[in-house]
Amino acid sequence: MSNILLPVLIVALIGILAGLLLSAASVVMAVPKDETAEKLTEALPGANCGACGYSGCAGYAAALAKGEAQLGLCTVGGKSSADACAAILGVDAGDVVPKAAVVRCLGICDNTAVKMDYEGFQSCAAAAQLYGGMNACRFGCIGLGDCAKECAYHAIELCNGIAIVDRDLCVGCGKCAKVCPKQLIAITDRREAAQVMCSNQDKGAVTRKLCKTGCIGCMKCQRVCPSGAVKVENFVAKVDRDLCTNCGKCVEQCPTGAIQTIR
C-alpha cells in the first residue's frame, strides 16, 4: 500500500506547490488594468473596423486613455460615441462630421463596354490581376462586389455593372475602400458638395472612347469654380470639399456629367 500512496502524495504536493507558485506569479506579474480604457471601449460601438486608424475599438480606447488619439475618429459610432468618450475623459467632444463612402465611377453597362469575357473567381481583386479587369476602362469599377461583401451594413449594392453606395445606410467605416483594388471608393463627409464621379487618368480623347460619362480633363469645371475648389490633375478633375461652396457651376459646365452633387 505504501508503494502506491507515496507517489500519490508526491504528485499532490507538486501540484499544490505549482498552484501556489502560479498564484504568486499572477499577483506579482499582473498587468494593472486601465479602467478608463475599459470604459472607453464600452462606449465605442465594437465594430473593430479600423477606420479610426487603430487596431480596433480596444486599441483606439487605449490610445484615447493615454491622450495619444483624437476624439471623433470613430465614424461608426459618430457623435454619440464621441460624446460618450468625451464625458469619460472630461473634455469637450467638439464637432463630429458624419461620413459615408462614394464610388467614384459611373461606368454602368450603358456608359462603357467590356473588352473581354471573364469566367474566373468572382472577385474584383482576382479580375484586376488579368489586364486590369474585363471592362474597357482600366480605371473603372469591376463590379464583382468585393466592397459589397465586405460591408457589414448592407449599404452597397451592385447595379448595372458597378457598385452603388446607399449613403443613408453607410456609416463610413472605410472597409469597402480598403478592399477596392482600383481605389475608387472615397470616404467623404455628408456635407452637400460636388464630387467627380470618375477616376480615369487617360487623356480626354481616350476617355471619350471608353466611357460616355468619364472625366475628359477639359478644365471647364476648374475655370468656372469661384472658390478654386476644382483642380485637374493627371487628366481628371478633383474637388476639394473643404473649399467647395456647392454653387453648382462645375456640375452645370461638365460636358459628360462626370461631376455630381452628393451629400
C-alpha positions as CSV (number, residue, x, y, z in Angstrom):
1,M,0.0,0.0,0.0
2,S,2.8,2.4,0.9
3,N,4.3,1.8,-2.5
4,I,1.1,3.3,-4.0
5,L,0.4,6.2,-1.5
6,L,3.9,7.7,-1.7
7,P,3.9,8.5,-5.4
8,V,0.3,9.9,-5.0
9,L,1.4,12.1,-2.2
10,I,4.4,13.4,-4.1
11,V,2.3,14.3,-7.1
12,A,-0.2,16.0,-4.9
13,L,2.5,18.1,-3.2
14,I,4.0,19.0,-6.5
15,G,0.5,20.1,-7.7
16,I,-0.1,22.2,-4.6
17,L,3.3,23.8,-4.8
18,A,2.9,24.6,-8.5
19,G,-0.5,26.1,-7.8
20,L,0.9,28.3,-5.1
21,L,3.7,29.5,-7.3
22,L,1.3,30.3,-10.2
23,S,-0.9,32.2,-7.8
24,A,2.0,34.2,-6.5
25,A,3.2,34.9,-10.1
26,S,-0.2,36.1,-11.2
27,V,-0.1,38.7,-8.4
28,V,3.5,39.8,-8.9
29,M,3.4,39.9,-12.7
30,A,-0.1,41.1,-13.1
31,V,-0.6,44.0,-15.6
32,P,-2.7,46.7,-14.0
33,K,-6.0,47.4,-15.7
34,D,-6.7,50.7,-17.2
35,E,-10.2,51.4,-16.1
36,T,-10.5,54.5,-18.3
37,A,-9.6,52.5,-21.4
38,E,-12.2,49.8,-20.4
39,K,-14.9,52.4,-20.0
40,L,-13.9,53.9,-23.4
41,T,-14.1,50.5,-25.0
42,E,-17.6,50.1,-23.7
43,A,-18.6,53.5,-25.1
44,L,-17.4,52.6,-28.6
45,P,-19.6,50.6,-31.0
46,G,-17.4,47.4,-31.1
47,A,-17.3,47.3,-34.9
48,N,-13.5,46.9,-34.8
49,C,-13.4,48.2,-38.4
50,G,-10.1,50.0,-38.1
51,A,-11.4,53.2,-39.7
52,C,-10.1,55.2,-36.8
53,G,-6.5,54.1,-37.7
54,Y,-6.1,51.8,-34.8
55,S,-6.3,48.0,-34.5
56,G,-9.9,48.1,-33.3
57,C,-12.1,49.7,-30.6
58,A,-9.9,48.5,-27.8
59,G,-6.8,49.9,-29.5
60,Y,-8.5,53.2,-30.1
61,A,-9.7,53.3,-26.5
62,A,-6.2,52.7,-25.1
63,A,-4.8,55.5,-27.3
64,L,-7.6,57.8,-26.1
65,A,-6.9,57.0,-22.5
66,K,-3.2,57.8,-22.9
67,G,-4.0,61.1,-24.7
68,E,-2.4,59.8,-27.9
69,A,-5.6,59.9,-30.1
70,Q,-8.2,62.5,-31.1
71,L,-11.8,62.2,-30.3
72,G,-14.3,61.7,-33.1
73,L,-12.2,59.3,-35.2
74,C,-14.9,56.6,-34.8
75,T,-17.1,57.0,-37.9
76,V,-19.3,54.1,-37.0
77,G,-20.2,55.5,-33.5
78,G,-20.4,59.0,-34.8
79,K,-21.3,61.9,-32.5
80,S,-22.9,59.7,-29.8
81,S,-19.7,57.7,-29.3
82,A,-17.6,60.8,-29.3
83,D,-19.8,62.5,-26.7
84,A,-19.7,59.4,-24.5
85,C,-15.9,59.2,-24.7
86,A,-15.6,62.9,-24.1
87,A,-17.7,62.6,-20.9
88,I,-15.4,59.8,-19.7
89,L,-12.3,61.8,-20.3
90,G,-13.9,65.0,-19.0
91,V,-13.3,67.0,-22.2
92,D,-15.3,68.6,-25.0
93,A,-16.1,66.3,-27.9
94,G,-16.3,69.2,-30.4
95,D,-18.0,68.8,-33.8
96,V,-18.1,65.3,-35.3
97,V,-19.0,65.3,-39.0
98,P,-20.7,62.0,-40.2
99,K,-19.0,60.4,-43.2
100,A,-20.0,58.0,-45.9
101,A,-18.5,56.2,-48.9
102,V,-18.9,57.1,-52.5
103,V,-17.8,55.1,-55.6
104,R,-16.1,57.4,-58.0
105,C,-17.3,55.7,-61.2
106,L,-20.3,56.0,-63.4
107,G,-19.3,53.3,-65.8
108,I,-22.5,51.3,-65.9
109,C,-23.2,48.9,-68.7
110,D,-24.9,51.7,-70.7
111,N,-21.9,54.0,-70.5
112,T,-19.0,51.8,-71.2
113,A,-18.2,48.4,-72.7
114,V,-16.3,45.2,-71.8
115,K,-13.1,44.2,-73.5
116,M,-13.2,40.5,-72.7
117,D,-15.3,37.8,-71.0
118,Y,-14.2,36.9,-67.5
119,E,-15.1,33.4,-66.1
120,G,-12.6,33.2,-63.2
121,F,-13.1,33.6,-59.5
122,Q,-15.8,36.2,-58.9
123,S,-13.7,38.8,-57.1
124,C,-12.7,42.3,-58.1
125,A,-9.2,41.6,-56.7
126,A,-8.8,38.5,-58.8
127,A,-10.2,40.0,-62.0
128,A,-8.0,43.1,-61.6
129,Q,-4.9,40.8,-62.0
130,L,-6.0,39.9,-65.5
131,Y,-5.3,43.0,-67.6
132,G,-7.0,45.3,-65.1
133,G,-10.4,43.6,-65.3
134,M,-12.9,42.9,-68.1
135,N,-14.1,46.5,-68.6
136,A,-12.9,48.8,-71.3
137,C,-11.9,51.4,-68.8
138,R,-9.0,50.1,-66.8
139,F,-9.7,52.7,-64.0
140,G,-13.4,51.8,-63.7
141,C,-15.4,49.7,-61.2
142,I,-15.1,46.0,-62.0
143,G,-18.5,45.3,-60.4
144,L,-17.9,41.9,-58.9
145,G,-18.8,43.2,-55.4
146,D,-15.7,42.8,-53.1
147,C,-16.9,46.0,-51.4
148,A,-20.4,44.8,-51.0
149,K,-19.2,41.5,-49.5
150,E,-17.1,43.5,-47.0
151,C,-19.9,45.9,-46.0
152,A,-21.4,44.8,-42.7
153,Y,-24.2,47.4,-43.0
154,H,-25.6,46.2,-46.4
155,A,-25.0,49.7,-47.8
156,I,-23.5,48.7,-51.1
157,E,-25.4,47.0,-54.0
158,L,-24.3,46.1,-57.5
159,C,-26.4,47.8,-60.1
160,N,-25.9,47.6,-63.9
161,G,-22.3,46.7,-63.6
162,I,-21.0,48.9,-60.9
163,A,-21.2,49.3,-57.1
164,I,-23.6,51.8,-55.7
165,V,-23.5,53.1,-52.1
166,D,-26.6,53.9,-50.1
167,R,-25.2,56.8,-48.1
168,D,-28.1,56.7,-45.7
169,L,-27.1,53.2,-44.6
170,C,-23.3,53.8,-44.8
171,V,-21.5,54.6,-41.6
172,G,-18.2,55.5,-43.2
173,C,-16.2,52.7,-41.7
174,G,-14.0,52.5,-44.8
175,K,-13.7,48.7,-45.1
176,C,-15.0,48.9,-48.7
177,A,-12.4,51.4,-49.6
178,K,-9.6,49.1,-48.3
179,V,-10.7,46.1,-50.5
180,C,-11.3,48.0,-53.7
181,P,-8.4,47.1,-56.0
182,K,-8.9,50.2,-58.1
183,Q,-9.1,52.6,-55.1
184,L,-12.3,54.0,-56.5
185,I,-14.1,54.4,-53.1
186,A,-13.7,57.6,-51.2
187,I,-14.9,58.3,-47.6
188,T,-16.4,61.8,-47.6
189,D,-18.3,63.9,-45.1
190,R,-22.1,64.2,-45.6
191,R,-22.0,67.9,-46.3
192,E,-23.6,68.6,-49.7
193,A,-20.9,69.3,-52.2
194,A,-19.6,68.5,-55.7
195,Q,-17.9,65.2,-56.4
196,V,-16.1,64.0,-59.5
197,M,-17.6,60.5,-60.2
198,C,-14.7,59.4,-62.3
199,S,-11.2,58.1,-61.7
200,N,-9.9,57.7,-65.2
201,Q,-6.5,59.2,-65.8
202,D,-6.3,58.7,-69.5
203,K,-6.2,61.7,-71.9
204,G,-9.6,63.1,-72.8
205,A,-9.7,61.6,-76.3
206,V,-9.0,58.1,-74.9
207,T,-11.6,58.5,-72.1
208,R,-14.3,59.6,-74.6
209,K,-13.9,56.3,-76.4
210,L,-14.1,54.2,-73.2
211,C,-16.9,55.8,-71.3
212,K,-19.7,58.3,-72.0
213,T,-19.6,59.8,-68.5
214,G,-15.8,59.8,-67.9
215,C,-13.9,63.0,-67.0
216,I,-12.0,64.2,-70.0
217,G,-9.9,66.8,-68.2
218,C,-11.3,69.7,-70.3
219,M,-10.8,72.1,-67.3
220,K,-14.2,73.8,-67.8
221,C,-15.0,73.0,-64.2
222,Q,-11.8,74.4,-62.9
223,R,-12.3,77.7,-64.9
224,V,-15.8,78.3,-63.6
225,C,-15.2,77.4,-60.0
226,P,-15.3,80.7,-58.0
227,S,-13.7,79.3,-54.9
228,G,-10.8,77.4,-56.5
229,A,-12.1,74.1,-55.2
230,V,-11.7,72.2,-58.5
231,K,-8.3,71.2,-59.9
232,V,-7.5,69.0,-62.9
233,E,-4.6,66.7,-62.2
234,N,-3.5,63.7,-64.3
235,F,-6.3,64.4,-66.8
236,V,-9.0,64.0,-64.1
237,A,-10.8,66.7,-62.1
238,K,-10.7,66.7,-58.3
239,V,-12.9,68.7,-55.9
240,D,-11.6,70.0,-52.5
241,R,-14.7,69.6,-50.4
242,D,-13.3,72.0,-47.8
243,L,-13.3,74.8,-50.4
244,C,-16.4,73.8,-52.3
245,T,-19.4,76.1,-51.7
246,N,-21.8,73.9,-53.6
247,C,-22.6,76.6,-56.1
248,G,-23.2,74.0,-58.8
249,K,-21.3,75.8,-61.6
250,C,-18.9,72.9,-62.2
251,V,-21.9,70.4,-62.3
252,E,-23.6,72.6,-65.0
253,Q,-20.4,73.0,-67.1
254,C,-19.3,69.4,-67.1
255,P,-19.9,68.1,-70.7
256,T,-20.0,64.5,-69.7
257,G,-21.9,64.7,-66.4
258,A,-19.0,63.3,-64.5
259,I,-19.5,65.8,-61.7
260,Q,-22.5,65.4,-59.4
261,T,-23.7,66.9,-56.2
262,I,-23.7,64.5,-53.3
263,R,-24.2,64.7,-49.6
